[in-house]
Amino acid sequence: MVRLSRAAALAFGLFSFFVQGFAQPSSFQPGPIFPADARLESIFSGGFFLEGPAVAADGTVYFSDITITAQTGGQAGHVWRFDPRTGSTAIFRSPSGMNNGNRFDADGSLVSALGADFGCRCVIRTDMTTGKSSILAGLFNGRALNSPNDLVIDQQRRIYFTDPRYYGHESVEQPIAAVYRIDPGGAIQLLIADAGKPNGITLSPDQRTLYVSSIGPPATAPMAGNLPAAMNWNAVFAYPLGPDGSVGARRTVVDYWGRRTGIDGMAVDVEGNLYAARVSAVPQDRGIVVFSPSGQELAFVPMADNPTNVAFGRGVERRTLYVTARANLLRVRILKDGFHPFEK
């Protein structure tokens, strides 16, 4: 396993405290979410900084490997593919354009957020039959995006993506770290400018709430936007979502004010519960935490390493939660069905 330098880890906004291993300490809280005997199972090990798990309709899991160039001898990023039927993992795409977040759309195409550090800094769609990709968003107001990080797709096929900057040598051209919306016709809208340093993003099953996690140290000008200096940067915000894709006033769902703890990637189950990758400088706070829509903590699976993102299996595996955490892809059984916007 290759370790990040302290500076690189801080640049990721995921702090500099990482430990190998996935034992579940006594602080495991299954609640109504996990079986009492639930265990995290590592099904792939050997990545550099894994992120963005997404599950295709056939159950295959795709996930990103963000290979910071200065730490990996210039590796240009990879996307891996895990087959749960055979247990095998292979490279799907390399170079990846520093692929980060992934989701599958209604047509079965893979929509991906590509970041900075010699990456493409855009959102693309890949036809899984032909393997060809097209750019959906690369510029806003004629300037390059900062570093698309994560995304979610609603049932009207609108794509919402976060655009912070955690690392990369490229100049910062957008004045704020924001959330954008790509409409089916291709128009790009700056949707949210008050979500701190937006990272993870997901939607409630009824499509009425957009959740955005803010994580990491405050951005310096010009990316601070209109945010007050005292704003909590480690939080999960909820925005009411209109039928036209517009958002209302921000509500704080999870508040980690004053703590070196925050939420990275997120997913929801069919009941609207929020599954989140919680990273922390405090070892006992690291793991997968589940919140009700109001922010009540329902369950917690502790991890010795900081997780980065989560995704539900599909079909017969809808009660499997996949987790990325540094070098590893893991899975754990749950008692709820995961929500997928294009499945009934």
RODO-2510 file (C-alpha; in nm, 4 decimals, decimal comma):
residues 344
     n   res          X          Y          Z
     1     m     0,0000     0,0000     0,0000
     2     v     0,1347     0,3430    -0,0944
     3     r     0,0772     0,6100     0,1689
     4     l    -0,0062     0,9741     0,0986
     5     s     0,2190     1,2416     0,2383
     6     r     0,0604     1,4531     0,5086
     7     a     0,0284     1,7466     0,2693
     8     a    -0,1443     1,5363     0,0063
     9     a    -0,3854     1,3884     0,2591
    10     l    -0,4770     1,7320     0,3861
    11     a    -0,5249     1,8501     0,0308
    12     f    -0,7805     1,5770    -0,0140
    13     g    -0,9681     1,7258     0,2797
    14     l    -0,9775     1,3825     0,4402
    15     f    -0,7194     1,4657     0,7060
    16     s    -0,3859     1,2955     0,7617
    17     f    -0,4826     1,0088     0,9897
    18     f    -0,5166     0,6815     0,7983
    19     v    -0,4767     0,3288     0,9338
    20     q    -0,4864    -0,0015     0,7484
    21     g    -0,7339    -0,2698     0,8445
    22     f    -1,1077    -0,3123     0,8718
    23     a    -1,1754    -0,4774     1,2059
    24     q    -1,5036    -0,3719     1,3612
    25     p    -1,4449    -0,2534     1,7192
    26     s    -1,6993    -0,2864     1,9979
    27     s    -1,8619     0,0436     1,8956
    28     f    -2,0574    -0,1317     1,6183
    29     q    -2,4194    -0,0115     1,6365
    30     p    -2,6388    -0,2187     1,4029
    31     g    -2,9612    -0,0341     1,4840
    32     p    -3,2457    -0,1222     1,2443
    33     i    -3,0042    -0,1151     0,9473
    34     f    -2,7392    -0,3873     0,9807
    35     p    -2,7692    -0,7500     1,0920
    36     a    -2,6269    -0,8044     1,4397
    37     d    -2,3545    -1,0244     1,2902
    38     a    -2,2754    -0,7914     0,9981
    39     r    -1,9100    -0,7794     0,8977
    40     l    -1,7209    -0,5710     0,6458
    41     e    -1,5598    -0,7957     0,3849
    42     s    -1,2656    -0,6714     0,1781
    43     i    -1,3171    -0,7937    -0,1792
    44     f    -1,0365    -0,5997    -0,3488
    45     s    -0,7134    -0,4554    -0,2167
    46     g    -0,4369    -0,2850    -0,4069
    47     g    -0,5696     0,0527    -0,5127
    48     f    -0,4098     0,3857    -0,4275
    49     f    -0,7099     0,6018    -0,3307
    50     l    -1,0360     0,4311    -0,4218
    51     e    -1,3564     0,6287    -0,4737
    52     g    -1,6864     0,6461    -0,6587
    53     p    -1,8378     0,2942    -0,6482
    54     a    -2,1306     0,2478    -0,8873
    55     v    -2,3192    -0,0716    -0,9677
    56     a    -2,4409    -0,1581    -1,3178
    57     a    -2,7748    -0,3307    -1,3813
    58     d    -2,5972    -0,6675    -1,4082
    59     g    -2,4423    -0,6226    -1,0630
    60     t    -2,0905    -0,5377    -1,1786
    61     v    -1,9217    -0,2786    -0,9567
    62     y    -1,7178     0,0028    -1,1112
    63     f    -1,4953     0,2215    -0,8928
    64     s    -1,2261     0,4844    -0,9327
    65     d    -0,8609     0,4761    -0,8313
    66     i    -0,7372     0,8342    -0,7862
    67     t    -0,3609     0,8050    -0,8305
    68     i    -0,2163     1,1382    -0,7223
    69     t     0,0581     1,1797    -0,9785
    70     a     0,3230     1,3114    -0,7398
    71     q     0,2718     1,0086    -0,5152
    72     t     0,2468     0,7306    -0,7746
    73     g     0,5230     0,8065    -1,0207
    74     g     0,2848     0,9761    -1,2602
    75     q     0,0070     0,7172    -1,2786
    76     a    -0,2849     0,8772    -1,4634
    77     g    -0,5807     0,7291    -1,2748
    78     h    -0,7760     0,4081    -1,3249
    79     v    -1,1319     0,2767    -1,3193
    80     w    -1,1659    -0,0795    -1,1898
    81     r    -1,4432    -0,3323    -1,2512
    82     f    -1,5383    -0,5957    -0,9915
    83     d    -1,7496    -0,8984    -1,0928
    84     p    -1,9335    -1,0333    -0,7856
    85     r    -2,0097    -1,3594    -0,9690
    86     t    -1,6444    -1,4524    -1,0130
    87     g    -1,4841    -1,2346    -0,7465
    88     s    -1,2393    -1,1027    -1,0067
    89     t    -1,1296    -0,7401    -1,0486
    90     a    -0,9758    -0,5906    -1,3618
    91     i    -0,8966    -0,2496    -1,5080
    92     f    -1,1897    -0,1048    -1,7016
    93     r    -1,0243     0,2197    -1,8124
    94     s    -0,6784     0,3707    -1,7773
    95     p    -0,5901     0,6520    -1,7972
    96     s    -0,9140     0,7639    -1,6363
    97     g    -0,8832     1,1421    -1,6592
    98     m    -0,8640     1,1267    -1,2776
    99     n    -1,2110     0,9748    -1,2575
   100     n    -1,3771     1,0253    -0,9179
   101     g    -1,7569     0,9889    -0,8680
   102     n    -1,9687     0,7554    -1,0847
   103     r    -2,3376     0,6774    -1,1437
   104     f    -2,5317     0,4752    -1,3996
   105     d    -2,8095     0,6535    -1,5883
   106     a    -3,1442     0,5281    -1,7173
   107     d    -2,9841     0,3932    -2,0362
   108     g    -2,7163     0,1987    -1,8508
   109     s    -2,4407     0,4431    -1,9452
   110     l    -2,1741     0,5286    -1,6891
   111     v    -2,1711     0,8978    -1,5954
   112     s    -1,8471     1,0063    -1,4283
   113     a    -1,6925     1,3125    -1,2636
   114     l    -1,3319     1,3656    -1,3697
   115     g    -1,1055     1,5780    -1,1506
   116     a    -0,7803     1,7732    -1,1593
   117     d    -0,4101     1,6740    -1,1303
   118     f    -0,3630     1,6217    -1,5060
   119     g    -0,7256     1,5036    -1,5186
   120     c    -0,9967     1,6163    -1,7560
   121     r    -1,1963     1,8369    -1,5115
   122     c    -1,5267     1,7468    -1,6708
   123     v    -1,8341     1,5232    -1,6510
   124     i    -1,8573     1,2469    -1,9116
   125     r    -2,0966     0,9725    -2,0183
   126     t    -1,9639     0,6355    -2,1360
   127     d    -2,1710     0,4052    -2,3577
   128     m    -2,1093     0,0646    -2,1990
   129     t    -2,1825    -0,1174    -2,5265
   130     t    -1,9387     0,0708    -2,7492
   131     g    -1,7003     0,1997    -2,4812
   132     k    -1,7121     0,5482    -2,6344
   133     s    -1,7396     0,8527    -2,4066
   134     s    -1,8823     1,2012    -2,4579
   135     i    -1,8293     1,5197    -2,2574
   136     l    -2,1408     1,6522    -2,0849
   137     a    -1,9820     1,9468    -1,9014
   138     g    -1,6306     2,0845    -1,9145
   139     l    -1,6735     2,4619    -1,8938
   140     f    -1,8969     2,7065    -1,7109
   141     n    -1,9100     3,0672    -1,8329
   142     g    -1,6227     2,9839    -2,0639
   143     r    -1,3886     2,8742    -1,7839
   144     a    -1,2723     2,5279    -1,6823
   145     l    -1,4394     2,3570    -1,3896
   146     n    -1,2381     2,3281    -1,0691
   147     s    -1,2446     1,9508    -1,0170
   148     p    -1,5756     1,7619    -1,0550
   149     n    -1,5951     1,5289    -0,7565
   150     d    -1,9235     1,3417    -0,7166
   151     l    -2,2614     1,3302    -0,8878
   152     v    -2,6173     1,2017    -0,8761
   153     i    -2,8873     1,1635    -1,1439
   154     d    -3,2584     1,2277    -1,0862
   155     q    -3,5488     1,0449    -1,2473
   156     q    -3,5847     1,3266    -1,5024
   157     r    -3,2263     1,2485    -1,6137
   158     r    -3,0837     1,5702    -1,4727
   159     i    -2,7282     1,5367    -1,3397
   160     y    -2,6143     1,7196    -1,0254
   161     f    -2,2418     1,7362    -0,9525
   162     t    -2,0085     1,8919    -0,6975
   163     d    -1,7041     2,0935    -0,8026
   164     p    -1,4552     2,1613    -0,5202
   165     r    -1,0775     2,1503    -0,5475
   166     y    -0,8727     1,9347    -0,3107
   167     y    -0,5560     1,8781    -0,5111
   168     g    -0,3979     1,9402    -0,8506
   169     h    -0,1551     2,1914    -0,9965
   170     e    -0,4072     2,3537    -1,2319
   171     s    -0,5219     2,7113    -1,1740
   172     v    -0,8604     2,7564    -1,0067
   173     e    -1,0836     2,9221    -1,2650
   174     q    -1,4290     2,9090    -1,1072
   175     p    -1,4817     3,1714    -0,8336
   176     i    -1,6553     2,9327    -0,5923
   177     a    -1,6788     2,5663    -0,5026
   178     a    -2,0314     2,4929    -0,6208
   179     v    -2,2955     2,2385    -0,7156
   180     y    -2,4052     2,2379    -1,0800
   181     r    -2,6957     2,0828    -1,2705
   182     i    -2,6722     1,9427    -1,6229
   183     d    -3,0117     1,9281    -1,7947
   184     p    -3,0999     1,6577    -2,0508
   185     g    -3,0682     1,9125    -2,3301
   186     g    -2,7126     1,9923    -2,2236
   187     a    -2,7618     2,3245    -2,0443
   188     i    -2,5442     2,3715    -1,7335
   189     q    -2,6725     2,5681    -1,4339
   190     l    -2,4853     2,6815    -1,1232
   191     l    -2,7326     2,5490    -0,8697
   192     i    -2,5819     2,5857    -0,5199
   193     a    -2,3181     2,8303    -0,3985
   194     d    -2,3656     2,8005    -0,0206
   195     a    -2,2726     2,4367     0,0459
   196     g    -1,9281     2,5040     0,1918
   197     k    -1,6769     2,2839     0,0127
   198     p    -1,9232     2,0431    -0,1565
   199     n    -1,8122     1,6836    -0,1924
   200     g    -2,0665     1,3998    -0,1691
   201     i    -2,4139     1,4310    -0,3180
   202     t    -2,7285     1,2203    -0,3342
   203     l    -3,1086     1,2442    -0,3699
   204     s    -3,3979     1,1267    -0,1557
   205     p    -3,6123     0,8489    -0,3098
   206     d    -3,9073     1,0859    -0,3585
   207     q    -3,6752     1,3231    -0,5500
   208     r    -3,7731     1,6128    -0,3257
   209     t    -3,4475     1,6570    -0,1338
   210     l    -3,0918     1,7020    -0,2558
   211     y    -2,8247     1,6166     0,0026
   212     v    -2,4769     1,7714    -0,0202
   213     s    -2,1857     1,7038     0,2137
   214     s    -1,9251     1,9706     0,2815
   215     i    -1,5867     1,8468     0,3956
   216     g    -1,2361     1,9775     0,4334
   217     p    -1,0583     2,2969     0,5327
   218     p    -1,2150     2,6247     0,4150
   219     a    -1,1359     2,7181     0,0591
   220     t    -0,9291     3,0313     0,0145
   221     a    -1,0185     3,3092    -0,2243
   222     p    -1,1324     3,3028    -0,4943
   223     m    -1,3298     2,9887    -0,4039
   224     a    -1,4836     3,1075    -0,0758
   225     g    -1,7725     3,2747    -0,2571
   226     n    -2,0343     3,4372    -0,0351
   227     l    -1,9795     3,2100     0,2636
   228     p    -1,9190     3,3580     0,6100
   229     a    -1,5793     3,2899     0,7645
   230     a    -1,7401     3,1224     1,0677
   231     m    -1,9431     2,8797     0,8567
   232     n    -1,9240     2,5124     0,9466
   233     w    -1,7388     2,3392     0,6641
   234     n    -1,7951     1,9843     0,7918
   235     a    -2,1657     1,9193     0,7569
   236     v    -2,4411     1,7629     0,5482
   237     f    -2,6934     2,0035     0,3996
   238     a    -3,0397     1,9309     0,2561
   239     y    -3,2025     2,1407    -0,0150
   240     p    -3,5694     2,1060    -0,1143
   241     l    -3,5766     2,0119    -0,4810
   242     g    -3,8485     2,1419    -0,7112
   243     p    -4,0010     1,9506    -1,0048
   244     d    -3,7985     2,1726    -1,2387
   245     g    -3,4678     2,0895    -1,0677
   246     s    -3,4452     2,4144    -0,8723
   247     v    -3,3506     2,4178    -0,5037
   248     g    -3,4836     2,5992    -0,1986
   249     a    -3,3224     2,7184     0,1223
   250     r    -3,0460     2,5124     0,2808
   251     r    -3,1126     2,3042     0,5921
   252     t    -2,8359     2,1518     0,8046
   253     v    -2,8956     1,7791     0,8566
   254     v    -2,5651     1,6762     1,0167
   255     d    -2,3378     1,9218     1,1976
   256     y    -1,9752     1,8468     1,2881
   257     w    -1,8893     2,2004     1,3928
   258     g    -1,5504     2,2234     1,5592
   259     r    -1,4613     1,8590     1,4888
   260     r    -1,2085     1,7119     1,2476
   261     t    -1,4830     1,4820     1,1279
   262     g    -1,6962     1,4982     0,8151
   263     i    -1,9006     1,3135     0,5546
   264     d    -1,7662     1,2136     0,2130
   265     g    -1,9804     1,0051    -0,0291
   266     m    -2,3464     0,9158     0,0376
   267     a    -2,6356     0,6963    -0,0791
   268     v    -2,9982     0,6424     0,0270
   269     d    -3,2155     0,3359     0,0808
   270     v    -3,5787     0,3021    -0,0300
   271     e    -3,6972     0,4420     0,3041
   272     g    -3,4928     0,7587     0,2608
   273     n    -3,2242     0,6787     0,5173
   274     l    -2,8877     0,8350     0,4400
   275     y    -2,5784     0,6079     0,4298
   276     a    -2,2598     0,8102     0,4606
   277     a    -1,8832     0,7575     0,4588
   278     r    -1,7631     0,9334     0,7731
   279     v    -1,3966     1,0323     0,7863
   280     s    -1,2272     1,1596     1,0971
   281     a    -0,9033     1,2323     1,2754
   282     v    -1,0676     1,0548     1,5704
   283     p    -1,0292     0,6781     1,5106
   284     q    -1,3554     0,5790     1,6796
   285     d    -1,5542     0,8130     1,4516
   286     r    -1,4374     0,6530     1,1243
   287     g    -1,6842     0,4311     0,9425
   288     i    -2,0233     0,4036     0,7756
   289     v    -2,2932     0,5990     0,9549
   290     v    -2,6649     0,5893     0,8732
   291     f    -2,8949     0,8849     0,9370
   292     s    -3,2690     0,9299     0,9165
   293     p    -3,3849     1,2086     0,6795
   294     s    -3,4001     1,4403     0,9817
   295     g    -3,0394     1,3683     1,0782
   296     q    -3,0925     1,1194     1,3615
   297     e    -2,8070     0,8682     1,3764
   298     l    -2,9565     0,5202     1,3294
   299     a    -2,6559     0,2912     1,2934
   300     f    -2,2781     0,2885     1,2693
   301     v    -2,0220     0,0421     1,1351
   302     p    -1,6760     0,1480     1,2616
   303     m    -1,3704     0,1095     1,0411
   304     a    -1,0020     0,1313     1,1174
   305     d    -0,9485     0,3181     0,7895
   306     n    -1,1354     0,6212     0,6609
   307     p    -1,4044     0,5306     0,4034
   308     t    -1,4546     0,7486     0,0968
   309     n    -1,7856     0,6494    -0,0641
   310     v    -2,0721     0,3985    -0,0702
   311     a    -2,3097     0,2393    -0,3229
   312     f    -2,5845    -0,0228    -0,3120
   313     g    -2,5838    -0,3418    -0,5121
   314     r    -2,8662    -0,4048    -0,7578
   315     g    -3,1168    -0,6797    -0,8251
   316     v    -3,0687    -0,9639    -0,5784
   317     e    -2,7821    -0,7653    -0,4224
   318     r    -2,9871    -0,4582    -0,3287
   319     r    -2,9174    -0,5377     0,0352
   320     t    -2,5418    -0,5218    -0,0154
   321     l    -2,3597    -0,1972     0,0542
   322     y    -2,0277    -0,1488    -0,1257
   323     v    -1,7693     0,0750     0,0412
   324     t    -1,4466     0,2264    -0,0899
   325     a    -1,1715     0,3005     0,1633
   326     r    -0,8231     0,3954     0,0520
   327     a    -0,6737     0,0783    -0,1022
   328     n    -0,9809    -0,1424    -0,0529
   329     l    -1,3255    -0,2161    -0,1909
   330     l    -1,5463    -0,3722     0,0770
   331     r    -1,9049    -0,4876     0,1171
   332     v    -2,1453    -0,5400     0,4053
   333     r    -2,4966    -0,6815     0,4254
   334     i    -2,7858    -0,4557     0,5285
   335     l    -3,1526    -0,5069     0,6214
   336     k    -3,2938    -0,2459     0,3806
   337     d    -3,3194    -0,2259     0,0026
   338     g    -3,0902     0,0271    -0,1588
   339     f    -3,2567     0,2900    -0,3751
   340     h    -3,1814     0,3156    -0,7471
   341     p    -3,3672     0,5894    -0,9412
   342     f    -3,4172     0,3781    -1,2557
   343     e    -3,5328     0,0539    -1,0943
   344     k    -3,8783    -0,0368    -0,9634
***
